């Protein structure tokens, strides 16, 4: 009884302290944001603050550019709402010819998902991966490891712990190509993006969780780190910018323009979709797959402006309605997906901790 009361007191303290900073908790594990119970578990687990044991301070890899050539796009078969389901079907229908789609499912639902995706893709272009907790990976950008590119051009995966239960055979966030102790810190893939030189951008928000500046360089291979002010949205960098190579960065945050230019970047502004009433809307949270952009839309006049901005850069644009995804679940297209460069299937499944579904 005393233990239960202590947990209740801790939970009330956690909720109160977070409310004072205007950080909303997710209402359930379907929401993008962490729930109060998840946050309590995270902050009271000493393992999340354990010392790091890095083999080297500056690894030779760096985070893969968000507009690189990708081989796989990964989504959870579980859908938080109709817009999330529409997004996944649109990706399947518009998947670039040289790519495959990986759908994460539970074994019990495999047959229904096979039938569902057979409407859009040939069987050799869709891979079903099994995990006991597919629903926990709805926000794939946060749940799965981040791709990194080595000096020789090969790819591997590096990741941190996720605050929500989601795993395959082991800790999916640990890269088998990096011989250190499993990463103990908690972080999310939506809050790290890098330019083509490995310079990383991270919003200095609560979404850093238990990660430190040293983790970004020693784990992910960032060559330098720019901590950006939290100026809106949930607090992830993929809501605000998109490095697209050639020293160029797209941004939906006017507050960032001068700062990015001072670092020598060519800056292209895209419309700011967010309003005081709808702070989580953003056109920057798009998914780019080998020349095709899956872009959030909101039934606003600015949708056409954002689409034109991407098309001017040579991208094909597929529009994805995201009102409920952004307004109610506090995420969008990029948050619901993860993309990986070319690697063998055996390496892919080994490094994600998933199992290939048996038909």
C-alpha positions as CSV (number, residue, x, y, z in Angstrom):
1,X,0.0,0.0,0.0
2,X,2.8,2.4,0.9
3,X,4.5,1.6,-2.4
4,X,1.3,2.4,-4.3
5,X,0.9,5.7,-2.5
6,X,4.5,6.6,-3.3
7,X,3.9,5.9,-7.0
8,X,0.8,8.0,-7.0
9,X,2.7,10.9,-5.3
10,X,5.5,10.6,-7.8
11,X,3.0,10.6,-10.7
12,X,1.2,13.7,-9.4
13,X,4.6,15.5,-9.0
14,X,5.6,14.5,-12.5
15,X,2.3,15.7,-14.0
16,X,2.5,19.0,-12.1
17,X,6.1,19.7,-13.0
18,X,5.5,19.0,-16.6
19,X,2.4,21.1,-16.7
20,X,4.4,24.1,-15.5
21,X,6.5,23.9,-18.6
22,X,3.5,23.6,-21.0
23,X,4.6,20.2,-22.2
24,X,1.5,18.1,-23.0
25,X,1.5,14.4,-22.1
26,X,0.1,12.0,-24.6
27,X,-3.4,10.7,-23.7
28,X,-2.5,7.1,-24.6
29,X,0.3,5.2,-26.2
30,X,-1.3,5.8,-29.6
31,X,-0.3,9.5,-29.3
32,X,3.1,10.6,-30.5
33,X,4.0,12.2,-27.2
34,X,5.1,10.4,-24.0
35,X,2.3,9.6,-21.5
36,X,2.6,10.6,-17.8
37,X,3.1,7.0,-16.8
38,X,5.8,6.5,-19.5
39,X,7.6,9.6,-18.3
40,X,7.5,8.5,-14.7
41,X,8.9,5.2,-15.6
42,X,11.6,6.8,-17.7
43,X,12.7,9.3,-15.1
44,X,12.7,6.9,-12.2
45,X,14.8,4.2,-13.8
46,X,18.5,4.7,-13.0
47,X,19.5,2.6,-16.0
48,X,18.5,5.6,-18.2
49,X,21.2,7.7,-16.7
50,X,24.0,5.1,-16.6
51,X,27.5,6.2,-17.6
52,X,28.3,5.7,-21.3
53,X,31.1,3.2,-22.3
54,X,32.0,4.4,-25.8
55,X,34.8,2.6,-27.6
56,X,35.7,5.9,-29.4
57,X,34.7,9.5,-29.1
58,X,34.5,10.2,-32.8
59,X,33.3,7.2,-34.9
60,X,33.9,7.3,-38.7
61,X,30.2,7.2,-39.6
62,X,27.6,9.9,-39.6
63,X,23.8,10.1,-39.7
64,X,22.4,9.4,-43.2
65,X,21.0,12.5,-45.0
66,X,17.2,12.6,-44.9
67,X,17.0,12.7,-48.7
68,X,19.5,9.9,-49.4
69,X,18.9,7.1,-51.8
70,X,16.9,4.6,-49.7
71,X,16.1,0.9,-50.2
72,X,13.5,0.3,-47.5
73,X,10.7,2.3,-46.0
74,X,9.4,0.9,-42.7
75,X,6.0,1.4,-41.2
76,X,4.0,-0.3,-38.4
77,X,0.9,-2.1,-39.7
78,X,-0.9,-0.7,-36.7
79,X,-2.7,2.6,-37.6
80,X,-3.6,5.2,-35.0
81,X,-6.4,6.6,-37.2
82,X,-7.7,6.8,-40.8
83,X,-5.1,9.3,-41.9
84,X,-2.3,7.0,-40.7
85,X,-3.8,4.2,-42.7
86,X,-4.2,6.4,-45.8
87,X,-0.5,7.4,-45.5
88,X,0.7,3.9,-45.5
89,X,-1.5,2.9,-48.5
90,X,-0.3,6.0,-50.4
91,X,3.3,5.1,-49.8
92,X,2.6,1.6,-51.1
93,X,0.8,2.9,-54.2
94,X,3.6,5.5,-54.9
95,X,6.7,3.6,-53.8
96,X,9.7,4.3,-56.0
97,X,10.5,1.4,-58.3
98,X,13.8,0.6,-56.6
99,X,12.4,0.4,-53.1
100,X,10.7,-2.2,-50.9
101,X,8.2,-1.6,-48.1
102,X,8.6,-3.2,-44.7
103,X,5.4,-3.5,-42.7
104,X,5.8,-4.4,-39.0
105,X,3.1,-6.7,-37.7
106,X,2.2,-9.2,-35.0
107,X,2.1,-12.9,-36.0
108,X,-1.6,-13.2,-35.4
109,X,-2.4,-10.4,-37.9
110,X,0.0,-11.4,-40.6
111,X,-2.6,-12.9,-43.0
112,X,-4.9,-9.8,-42.9
113,X,-2.0,-7.5,-43.6
114,X,-0.7,-9.6,-46.5
115,X,-4.2,-9.4,-48.1
116,X,-4.3,-5.6,-47.4
117,X,-1.0,-4.7,-49.0
118,X,-1.5,-7.1,-51.9
119,X,-3.8,-4.5,-53.4
120,X,-0.9,-2.1,-53.9
121,X,2.4,-4.0,-54.1
122,X,3.7,-7.2,-55.7
123,X,4.7,-9.7,-53.1
124,X,8.4,-9.3,-53.8
125,X,8.2,-5.6,-52.9
126,X,6.6,-5.8,-49.5
127,X,8.3,-7.5,-46.5
128,X,6.4,-8.4,-43.4
129,X,8.4,-8.3,-40.2
130,X,7.1,-9.7,-37.0
131,X,7.4,-8.3,-33.5
132,X,5.3,-9.0,-30.4
133,X,4.6,-5.3,-29.9
134,X,3.9,-3.8,-33.4
135,X,1.5,-1.2,-32.0
136,X,4.3,0.3,-30.0
137,X,6.1,1.1,-33.2
138,X,3.4,3.3,-34.7
139,X,5.7,6.2,-34.5
140,X,8.4,4.4,-36.4
141,X,10.8,7.4,-36.6
142,X,11.2,7.3,-32.8
143,X,10.9,3.5,-32.3
144,X,13.5,2.3,-34.7
145,X,17.3,2.8,-35.0
146,X,18.7,5.8,-37.0
147,X,20.6,4.9,-40.2
148,X,24.2,6.0,-40.4
149,X,26.6,6.0,-43.3
150,X,30.2,4.8,-43.1
151,X,33.1,6.3,-44.9
152,X,33.1,3.4,-47.4
153,X,29.4,4.1,-48.2
154,X,27.9,1.2,-46.4
155,X,25.1,1.6,-43.9
156,X,24.3,0.4,-40.5
157,X,21.9,1.3,-37.7
158,X,22.5,3.2,-34.4
159,X,19.8,3.9,-31.9
160,X,18.8,4.7,-28.3
161,X,16.2,3.3,-26.0
162,X,12.6,4.2,-26.8
163,X,10.3,5.3,-24.0
164,X,7.5,3.0,-25.2
165,X,7.6,-0.8,-25.1
166,X,8.6,-1.9,-28.6
167,X,11.1,-4.6,-29.4
168,X,11.8,-7.5,-31.6
169,X,14.1,-10.2,-30.3
170,X,16.3,-7.8,-28.3
171,X,16.9,-4.1,-27.9
172,X,16.1,-2.9,-31.4
173,X,17.9,0.4,-30.9
174,X,21.3,-1.2,-30.5
175,X,23.5,-1.4,-33.6
176,X,25.3,-4.7,-33.9
177,X,28.0,-2.9,-35.9
178,X,29.1,-0.9,-32.9
179,X,30.8,-2.9,-30.2
180,X,29.8,-1.1,-27.0
181,X,27.5,-1.8,-24.2
182,X,23.8,-1.5,-25.2
183,X,22.8,2.2,-25.3
184,X,21.2,3.1,-22.0
185,X,20.1,6.7,-22.8
186,X,16.6,7.5,-24.1
187,X,16.2,9.6,-27.3
188,X,14.0,9.7,-30.4
189,X,14.9,9.6,-34.0
190,X,12.6,12.5,-34.9
191,X,14.9,14.9,-33.0
192,X,18.1,14.3,-35.0
193,X,18.8,15.4,-38.5
194,X,22.2,15.9,-40.2
195,X,23.5,17.7,-43.3
196,X,25.7,15.9,-45.8
197,X,28.8,16.6,-43.8
198,X,27.5,15.0,-40.6
199,X,26.6,18.3,-38.8
200,X,23.6,17.5,-36.7
201,X,20.6,19.6,-35.7
202,X,18.6,18.8,-32.5
203,X,15.9,20.8,-30.8
204,X,16.9,21.6,-27.2
205,X,13.6,20.4,-25.8
206,X,12.3,17.8,-23.4
207,X,12.4,15.4,-26.4
208,X,16.2,15.0,-25.8
209,X,15.0,12.9,-22.8
210,X,18.2,11.4,-21.1
211,X,20.6,11.9,-24.1
212,X,23.6,14.2,-23.8
213,X,25.7,16.2,-26.2
214,X,28.4,13.5,-26.0
215,X,25.9,10.9,-27.2
216,X,25.2,12.7,-30.4
217,X,28.9,12.6,-31.4
218,X,30.0,9.3,-29.9
219,X,26.9,7.2,-30.7
220,X,25.5,8.8,-33.9
221,X,28.7,10.1,-35.3
222,X,27.7,13.8,-35.5
223,X,30.7,15.9,-36.5
224,X,29.2,19.0,-34.9
225,X,25.9,19.6,-33.1
226,X,23.6,22.6,-33.3
227,X,21.1,22.7,-30.5
228,X,18.1,24.7,-31.8
229,X,15.6,26.6,-29.8
230,X,12.2,25.0,-29.2
231,X,10.0,27.4,-31.1
232,X,6.9,25.3,-31.6
233,X,5.4,21.9,-32.1
234,X,6.2,18.9,-30.0
235,X,10.0,19.7,-29.8
236,X,11.5,17.5,-32.6
237,X,13.8,18.9,-35.3
238,X,11.9,17.1,-38.1
239,X,9.0,19.5,-37.4
240,X,11.2,22.4,-38.3
241,X,13.9,21.7,-40.9
242,X,14.9,19.3,-43.6
243,X,18.6,19.3,-44.8
244,X,18.5,18.3,-48.5
245,X,22.2,18.3,-49.5
246,X,24.2,20.8,-51.4
247,X,24.6,22.9,-48.3
248,X,20.8,23.6,-48.4
249,X,18.2,23.4,-45.7
250,X,14.4,23.8,-45.9
251,X,12.8,25.3,-42.9
252,X,9.3,26.0,-41.7
253,X,10.6,28.0,-38.8
254,X,11.2,31.7,-39.6
255,X,13.0,31.9,-36.3
256,X,15.8,29.7,-37.6
257,X,16.5,31.5,-40.9
258,X,19.1,34.0,-39.8
259,X,20.9,31.5,-37.6
260,X,21.1,28.9,-40.4
261,X,22.4,31.5,-42.9
262,X,25.0,32.6,-40.3
263,X,26.4,29.0,-40.5
264,X,26.7,29.3,-44.2
265,X,23.6,27.4,-45.4
266,X,21.4,28.2,-48.3
267,X,18.0,28.5,-46.7
268,X,14.7,27.8,-48.4
269,X,11.6,28.8,-46.5
270,X,8.5,26.7,-46.8
271,X,5.2,28.0,-45.4
272,X,4.5,27.8,-41.7
273,X,1.4,25.7,-41.3
274,X,1.2,26.0,-37.5
275,X,-1.2,28.5,-35.9
276,X,-1.8,29.3,-32.2
277,X,-4.7,26.9,-32.3
278,X,-2.9,24.2,-34.3
279,X,0.7,24.3,-33.2
280,X,1.7,20.8,-34.4
281,X,1.0,21.3,-38.1
282,X,4.1,21.5,-40.3
283,X,5.1,20.9,-43.9
284,X,8.6,20.1,-42.9
285,X,7.5,16.7,-41.5
286,X,7.5,15.1,-44.9
287,X,9.0,11.8,-46.0
288,X,11.4,11.9,-49.0
289,X,11.9,8.6,-50.9
290,X,14.2,8.8,-53.8
291,X,12.7,11.9,-55.4
292,X,9.1,11.5,-54.1
293,X,7.9,13.7,-51.2
294,X,5.0,12.5,-49.1
295,X,3.9,15.9,-47.7
296,X,1.4,16.6,-45.0
297,X,-1.6,18.7,-46.0
298,X,-4.3,20.5,-43.9
299,X,-6.9,21.7,-46.3
300,X,-5.4,25.2,-46.2
301,X,-4.4,27.6,-49.0
302,X,-0.8,27.1,-47.8
303,X,-0.9,23.5,-48.9
304,X,-0.4,24.6,-52.5
305,X,2.4,26.9,-51.6
306,X,4.3,24.1,-49.8
307,X,3.7,21.7,-52.6
308,X,5.0,24.3,-55.1
309,X,8.2,24.8,-53.0
310,X,9.0,21.1,-53.1
311,X,8.1,20.8,-56.8
312,X,10.4,23.7,-57.6
313,X,13.3,21.6,-56.2
314,X,12.4,18.8,-58.6
315,X,10.4,16.5,-56.2
316,X,7.2,14.6,-57.1
317,X,4.7,15.4,-54.3
318,X,2.1,13.1,-52.9
319,X,-0.3,14.9,-50.6
320,X,-1.2,13.3,-47.3
321,X,-4.1,14.7,-45.2
322,X,-2.7,15.2,-41.7
323,X,-5.2,17.3,-39.7
324,X,-6.0,14.6,-37.1
325,X,-2.4,13.2,-37.1
326,X,-1.0,16.6,-36.3
327,X,-3.8,18.2,-34.2
328,X,-4.8,15.2,-32.1
329,X,-1.8,12.9,-32.2
330,X,1.0,15.6,-32.4
331,X,2.9,14.0,-35.3
332,X,2.7,13.5,-39.1
333,X,4.2,11.8,-42.1
334,X,7.9,11.7,-41.1
335,X,7.1,10.7,-37.6
336,X,5.1,7.6,-38.8
337,X,7.9,6.3,-41.0
338,X,11.5,5.3,-41.1
339,X,13.7,4.9,-44.2
340,X,16.9,2.9,-44.6
341,X,19.6,2.7,-47.2
342,X,20.5,-0.5,-49.1
343,X,21.8,-3.4,-46.9
344,X,21.3,-7.1,-47.1
345,X,18.1,-8.5,-45.7
346,X,20.0,-10.5,-43.1
347,X,21.7,-7.4,-41.9
348,X,18.5,-5.4,-41.9
349,X,16.7,-8.0,-39.7
350,X,19.7,-8.5,-37.4
351,X,20.1,-4.8,-36.8
352,X,16.4,-4.0,-36.2
353,X,15.8,-7.1,-34.1
354,X,12.8,-8.1,-36.1
355,X,11.9,-11.4,-37.6
356,X,11.1,-12.1,-41.2
357,X,7.5,-13.3,-41.3
358,X,6.9,-16.9,-42.5
359,X,4.1,-17.3,-45.0
